[in-house]
Amino acid sequence: MVKPVPILPGMIGPGSRKSMGYRIAGLCGASAFVGALLLFVPAHVGKVAPPVDIAAATIPTPAHVVIVMEENHDPDDVIGNTSAPYINALATNGAYMRRAFAEAHPSEPNYMALFAGRTFDLIWDFCPVNEGNTPNLGAELLAAGLTFTGFAEDLPAVGSTVCTSGNYDRAHAPWVNFSNVPASDSVPFSAFPAPANYASLPTVSFVIPNLVHDMHSGTVAQADSWLQQNLSSYAEWAKANNSLLIVVWDESNDYFFPNRIPMIFYGANVKPGTYDEQINHYNLLSTLEQMYGLPKTGNAANATAITDIWGS
């Protein structure tokens, strides 16, 4: 029988995920702890999914992609939950990836995995993290002449590097950790364009709801309502304007594996359905990079892009 992971002093447990923590190299006794964790890690965790046995497919190049990050829930908590009617409508009318997994616990290493293809040995939410000019999705887009913006609800000011402010948590804003993503590309969610100006969105943007609206500290119903109020107009615009909405969770709701998460694609060129291939954040990053002909970053280099959900 799998035993619960022990909670060490300073560790963020399942019921609380504040921005504190340490890297493996700086934690006394961490090697023994990590070794114990590895005994409970199934083969798929931290690895990429195997190639999907389908005919070669072309991944579309959306004009705009908006990625919304939600927090700390298993699919069974959300899909089929009557408290999340909007999210379930997206799943029904979009591509729902039924076997998506996160890489780690707690939150931050998963955000880093999606943005830069690595967990950076993070075993807690830590602030500040400074990874300099390490390759990442935002920097790759900019180098290719494309655009990137991170929109974070409750971020106190453009380019702020504060660890927390109100219900904002920097551990959920991975682009802030890299010097090759300009500070001007980190903005409050209040700067998200109005419906008449969606065409002004960057090529790829992340939307980070605050801790109440991302299911971290608030309810599923609160997160669903916020998403509908703030992104439903974009979702329908995206469908008609060669653009895409992706809603994905960082991790499951406790420290047990297999760490399964919801992942939903909605918009232009998405074939509605429930898809069963095993994927993780690295596969999503690989897909985004392939959309725009970017170099594959970190573990995305060995991750199969998601190709079977696209079609007219």
C-alpha positions in Angstrom: 0.0 0.0 0.0 1.3 3.4 -0.9 2.0 5.5 2.1 1.5 9.3 2.2 4.5 11.4 1.4 5.9 12.8 4.6 5.7 16.5 5.1 9.0 18.0 6.1 9.5 21.3 7.9 8.9 24.1 5.4 7.2 21.8 2.9 3.9 22.9 1.3 1.3 20.2 2.0 -1.7 19.3 0.0 -3.9 21.9 1.6 -1.6 24.9 1.2 0.7 26.0 -1.7 2.3 29.2 -0.7 5.5 30.4 -2.4 8.1 28.9 -0.2 10.5 26.1 -0.8 14.0 25.1 -1.7 15.9 23.5 -4.5 17.2 20.0 -4.0 20.8 21.2 -3.8 20.1 23.5 -0.9 17.9 21.2 1.2 19.4 19.2 4.0 18.5 15.6 3.7 16.6 16.1 0.4 18.5 13.3 -1.4 17.0 10.7 1.0 13.6 12.3 0.7 13.7 12.4 -3.1 14.9 8.8 -3.2 11.9 7.8 -1.1 9.6 9.6 -3.5 11.0 7.8 -6.5 9.8 4.5 -5.0 6.3 5.7 -5.7 6.7 7.2 -9.1 5.1 5.2 -11.9 6.8 4.9 -15.2 5.0 7.7 -17.0 5.7 10.5 -14.5 8.4 12.9 -15.7 8.6 11.1 -19.0 7.1 11.9 -22.3 4.3 10.0 -23.9 5.1 7.4 -26.6 4.4 8.3 -30.2 0.7 8.2 -31.2 0.1 5.6 -33.8 -1.7 7.7 -36.4 -0.9 9.0 -39.8 1.4 12.0 -40.1 -0.7 15.1 -39.5 0.0 18.8 -40.0 -0.4 21.0 -36.9 -2.2 24.2 -37.7 -0.6 27.6 -37.1 -3.1 29.6 -35.1 -3.0 33.4 -35.3 -3.3 33.5 -31.5 -3.1 31.0 -28.7 -4.3 31.7 -25.1 -3.3 29.2 -22.4 -5.3 29.4 -19.2 -3.6 27.7 -16.2 -5.9 26.2 -13.5 -4.8 24.6 -10.2 -4.8 21.5 -8.2 -7.6 19.3 -9.5 -8.0 15.8 -10.9 -10.2 15.4 -14.0 -12.8 13.6 -11.8 -13.1 16.8 -9.8 -14.0 18.9 -12.9 -15.2 16.9 -15.8 -18.9 16.0 -15.2 -19.0 18.4 -12.2 -22.2 20.4 -12.4 -20.4 23.2 -10.6 -18.3 23.7 -13.8 -20.8 24.0 -16.6 -18.6 26.2 -18.8 -15.5 24.1 -18.5 -17.6 21.1 -19.3 -19.0 22.8 -22.4 -15.5 23.5 -23.6 -14.6 19.9 -23.0 -17.7 18.6 -24.9 -17.3 21.0 -27.8 -13.5 20.9 -27.9 -10.8 18.3 -27.6 -10.6 16.8 -24.1 -7.4 15.0 -23.4 -8.5 12.3 -20.9 -5.0 10.9 -20.1 -3.0 14.0 -19.4 -0.5 14.1 -16.6 1.6 16.6 -14.7 5.3 16.1 -14.1 5.6 16.8 -10.4 4.3 18.3 -7.1 3.7 21.0 -6.1 2.7 23.7 -8.6 5.8 25.5 -9.7 7.8 22.7 -11.4 4.8 22.0 -13.7 4.5 25.7 -14.8 8.2 25.6 -15.5 7.9 22.3 -17.4 5.2 23.8 -19.7 7.1 27.0 -20.3 10.7 25.8 -20.5 10.6 22.0 -20.8 12.2 21.3 -17.4 11.2 21.3 -13.8 14.6 22.8 -12.8 14.8 20.4 -9.8 12.1 22.3 -8.0 10.4 20.3 -5.3 8.5 23.2 -3.6 7.1 26.4 -4.8 10.1 28.8 -4.5 10.6 32.5 -5.0 12.5 34.0 -6.5 13.7 31.5 -9.2 16.2 33.1 -11.6 17.0 31.0 -14.7 18.6 33.7 -16.7 18.6 33.2 -20.4 17.7 29.5 -20.4 15.6 28.7 -23.5 11.9 28.9 -23.0 8.7 29.3 -25.0 8.5 33.1 -24.6 12.1 33.8 -25.6 11.7 31.4 -28.6 8.7 33.2 -29.9 10.4 36.6 -29.6 13.5 35.3 -31.3 11.4 34.1 -34.2 9.8 37.6 -34.6 6.6 36.5 -33.0 5.1 37.8 -29.7 4.4 36.6 -26.2 2.7 38.1 -23.1 2.0 36.7 -19.7 -1.3 38.0 -18.2 -1.6 37.5 -14.4 -4.6 38.6 -12.4 -3.6 40.8 -9.4 -0.1 41.4 -10.7 0.5 44.8 -9.1 2.3 46.4 -12.0 3.8 45.7 -15.4 7.1 43.8 -14.9 6.7 43.3 -11.2 8.9 40.6 -9.7 7.2 40.5 -6.3 6.7 37.0 -5.0 3.1 37.6 -3.8 0.6 40.4 -3.9 -3.0 39.9 -2.8 -4.0 36.7 -4.5 -1.2 36.8 -7.1 1.6 34.2 -6.7 4.8 34.5 -8.8 5.2 30.7 -8.7 2.4 30.6 -11.2 4.0 33.1 -13.6 7.0 31.2 -15.0 8.1 33.8 -17.5 9.2 36.1 -14.7 12.0 33.7 -13.9 13.8 34.3 -17.2 15.9 37.3 -18.2 15.3 36.7 -21.9 11.6 37.5 -21.5 11.3 41.3 -21.3 9.6 42.7 -18.1 7.2 44.6 -20.4 5.7 41.2 -21.5 4.5 40.5 -17.9 1.3 42.4 -17.4 -1.8 42.4 -15.2 -4.8 40.6 -16.5 -6.6 43.9 -16.6 -4.5 44.6 -19.8 -6.2 41.7 -21.6 -7.8 43.1 -24.8 -11.5 43.8 -25.0 -13.4 41.6 -27.5 -13.2 44.3 -30.2 -9.4 44.1 -30.0 -8.7 40.4 -29.7 -6.7 40.6 -33.0 -4.2 42.6 -31.0 -3.4 39.7 -28.8 0.2 38.3 -29.0 1.0 35.1 -30.8 0.9 33.1 -27.6 -0.2 34.3 -24.2 -0.6 32.8 -20.8 -3.5 33.8 -18.6 -3.0 33.2 -14.9 -6.2 33.7 -12.7 -5.6 34.7 -9.1 -5.6 32.1 -6.3 -9.3 32.4 -5.8 -10.2 32.1 -9.5 -7.8 29.2 -10.5 -9.3 26.6 -8.1 -6.3 26.9 -5.7 -8.0 28.7 -2.9 -11.4 29.2 -4.4 -14.1 26.7 -5.5 -14.6 24.9 -8.8 -17.7 27.1 -9.3 -15.8 30.3 -8.8 -13.1 29.3 -11.3 -15.7 28.2 -13.8 -17.6 31.5 -13.5 -14.4 33.6 -13.8 -13.4 31.7 -16.9 -16.8 32.1 -18.6 -17.0 35.8 -17.7 -13.5 36.6 -18.9 -12.6 34.2 -21.7 -15.9 32.9 -23.3 -16.0 35.8 -25.7 -12.4 35.0 -26.7 -13.2 31.3 -27.1 -15.9 31.9 -29.6 -13.9 34.6 -31.4 -11.0 32.1 -31.6 -13.1 29.5 -33.2 -14.0 31.9 -36.0 -10.6 33.6 -36.3 -8.0 30.8 -36.6 -7.1 31.0 -32.9 -7.1 28.7 -30.0 -7.9 28.5 -26.3 -6.2 25.9 -24.1 -7.3 25.3 -20.5 -4.9 23.1 -18.6 -4.2 22.3 -14.9 -0.8 22.4 -13.2 -1.2 19.2 -11.0 -3.7 17.0 -9.3 -5.2 17.8 -6.0 -2.9 15.8 -3.7 0.6 14.4 -3.5 -0.3 10.9 -4.7 0.5 9.7 -8.2 -0.4 9.3 -11.0 -0.9 13.1 -11.0 -3.6 13.2 -13.7 -4.9 16.5 -14.8 -7.6 18.0 -17.2 -6.4 19.5 -20.5 -8.8 21.0 -23.0 -8.3 22.5 -26.5 -11.1 24.7 -28.0 -11.1 26.8 -31.1 -10.4 26.8 -34.8 -9.3 23.5 -36.4 -10.0 21.5 -33.3 -11.9 18.2 -33.8 -14.3 17.8 -30.8 -13.9 14.6 -29.0 -12.3 12.8 -26.1 -8.8 11.7 -26.8 -7.0 8.9 -25.0 -3.3 9.2 -25.7 -1.1 9.7 -22.7 0.5 13.1 -22.7 1.9 15.7 -20.3 3.0 19.3 -20.2 6.1 18.5 -22.3 3.8 17.2 -25.1 1.8 20.5 -24.9 5.0 22.5 -25.1 6.2 20.4 -28.0 2.9 21.1 -29.8 3.1 24.8 -29.3 6.7 24.9 -30.5 5.8 22.8 -33.6 2.9 25.2 -34.4 5.4 28.0 -35.0 8.5 26.2 -36.2 10.4 26.9 -33.0 13.3 24.8 -31.6 12.1 22.2 -29.1 13.0 23.2 -25.5 14.3 20.8 -22.9 12.3 17.7 -22.5 9.9 18.9 -25.3 12.6 17.8 -27.7 11.7 14.2 -27.0 8.0 14.7 -26.5 5.5 13.8 -29.3 3.5 16.7 -30.4 -0.3 16.4 -30.3 -1.4 15.8 -33.8 -4.7 13.9 -33.9 -7.1 16.6 -32.6 -6.8 18.9 -35.6 -9.1 19.0 -38.6 -11.8 21.0 -40.2 
